[in-house]
Amino acid sequence: MRASLRDDLKAALKGRNDVAITALRSALAAIDNAEAVPTDHPLGNVTENEHVAGAASGLGAAEAERRHLTEADLRSIIENEVRERSVAAREYEQLGRTDRAERLRAEAEVLNRHLRPTP
């Protein structure tokens, strides 16, 4: 799913499709955020340092392994992105901001395409 999101982002960038670019970048960022390790997770190569207690040392020592998301996790993230846009679109509609509501619905549709089964 991530590969298809990235491919669509490339196509949107080439086609200068601002709605798709915004939606796809947001979804990819949400996926990246979900893969991040919590801040309370200890790093693997933490050693004692005379200058800084608990400092990581060595090449790549401060790199933390990212979480591995399943296809179901990715699908859930995209569904949440679509849901957030739909809720916000309804709120904008109630406030009389139909232009903003239409844009959010268009973004939701771009993401919805990735939730549909491929033939």
ABEGO torsion letter per residue (X at the ends): XAAAAAAAAAAAAAAGBAAAAAAAAAAAAAAAAAABBBAABBBAABBBBAABBGBBBEBGAABBBBBBBBAAAAAAAAAAAAAAAAAAAAAAAAAGBAAAAAAAAAAAAAAAAAABBBX
